[in-house]
């Protein structure tokens, strides 16, 4: 299980516990608990569906999740899981502001640059070489 899936498990467990306490306060202190509302099997299936980005609609959730409470809690779970998705990673920054005119750009474009023609960059950074 990767970090993102572990986070989704934590979010779903918290939701399950909060929902159980809100919906069934009469069972507090008894042997019944949040797993009565949503089993670990259902929770793990939600994690897998979330990881596969397969949670687009309530109809899809009803079809793919074998859980008797999907119709009641499905919309709430979809919103929760969609809000829990990590933001996409930003585009990588160039290694140097003048990369388009440097030897790195020529190398990236497949141009022939000899090693002897490369010199350390004037900005004294150690991440690239200039031509």
C-alpha positions in Angstrom: 0.0 0.0 0.0 1.5 3.3 -1.0 1.3 6.6 1.0 -1.7 7.9 -1.0 -3.7 4.7 -0.4 -2.7 4.8 3.3 -4.1 8.3 3.5 -7.4 7.3 1.9 -7.7 4.4 4.4 -7.3 6.9 7.2 -9.9 9.2 5.7 -12.4 6.4 5.2 -11.8 5.0 8.7 -12.4 8.4 10.2 -15.6 8.9 8.1 -16.8 5.4 9.1 -16.2 6.1 12.8 -17.8 9.5 12.7 -20.8 8.2 10.7 -21.3 5.3 13.1 -21.2 7.6 16.1 -23.7 10.1 14.4 -26.1 7.4 13.0 -26.0 4.9 15.9 -25.2 6.5 19.3 -27.4 3.9 20.9 -24.7 1.3 20.3 -21.9 3.2 22.1 -20.2 0.9 24.5 -21.5 -2.3 23.0 -19.7 -4.9 20.9 -21.1 -3.3 17.7 -18.9 -0.7 16.1 -18.1 1.2 12.9 -17.2 -2.0 11.1 -20.9 -2.9 11.4 -21.6 0.0 9.1 -18.8 -0.6 6.7 -16.6 -3.7 6.7 -12.9 -3.6 6.1 -13.5 -5.4 2.9 -15.8 -2.7 1.6 -13.3 0.0 2.8 -10.4 -1.7 1.0 -12.5 -1.9 -2.2 -13.2 1.8 -2.0 -9.5 2.4 -1.6 -8.8 0.3 -4.7 -11.5 2.0 -6.7 -10.2 5.4 -5.6 -6.6 4.4 -6.6 -7.8 3.3 -10.0 -9.7 6.6 -10.4 -12.8 4.5 -11.0 -15.2 6.6 -8.9 -16.9 8.9 -11.3 -20.6 8.5 -10.4 -23.0 7.0 -7.9 -24.2 4.5 -10.5 -20.6 3.3 -11.0 -20.1 3.1 -7.3 -23.3 1.0 -6.9 -22.2 -1.3 -9.7 -18.6 -1.8 -8.5 -19.1 -1.8 -4.7 -21.0 -4.6 -3.0 -22.3 -2.6 -0.1 -25.9 -2.3 1.1 -25.5 1.3 2.1 -24.1 2.6 -1.2 -27.3 4.3 -2.2 -27.5 6.1 1.2 -23.9 7.2 1.6 -22.5 7.0 -1.9 -22.7 10.6 -2.8 -21.1 11.7 0.5 -18.3 9.1 -0.1 -17.7 10.3 -3.7 -17.3 13.9 -2.5 -15.0 12.8 0.3 -12.8 10.7 -2.0 -12.7 13.3 -4.8 -11.7 16.0 -2.3 -9.0 13.6 -0.9 -7.2 13.1 -4.2 -3.7 14.5 -4.2 -3.1 17.5 -6.4 -1.3 16.8 -9.7 2.4 17.4 -9.6 3.6 20.7 -11.2 5.6 20.6 -14.4 9.3 20.4 -13.8 11.3 23.6 -13.8 14.2 24.0 -16.3 17.5 23.4 -14.7 18.8 26.9 -15.8 16.9 30.1 -16.9 18.9 30.2 -20.1 18.5 26.5 -20.9 17.1 27.3 -24.4 20.5 28.8 -25.4 22.7 26.4 -23.5 24.4 23.2 -24.5 21.7 21.4 -22.5 19.1 22.4 -25.0 21.2 21.2 -27.8 21.7 17.9 -26.1 18.0 17.6 -25.3 17.2 18.3 -29.0 19.7 15.6 -30.1 22.3 17.9 -31.6 25.9 16.8 -31.6 27.8 18.5 -28.9 31.3 17.3 -28.1 32.4 17.0 -24.4 35.3 19.3 -25.0 32.9 22.0 -26.1 31.2 21.9 -22.8 32.4 24.2 -20.0 31.0 24.8 -16.5 28.2 27.3 -16.5 29.0 30.9 -15.6 26.4 30.9 -12.9 28.6 28.3 -11.1 25.7 25.9 -10.5 26.6 22.2 -10.6 23.4 21.0 -12.3 24.4 21.5 -15.9 27.0 22.6 -18.3 26.9 25.4 -20.9 28.3 25.4 -24.4 
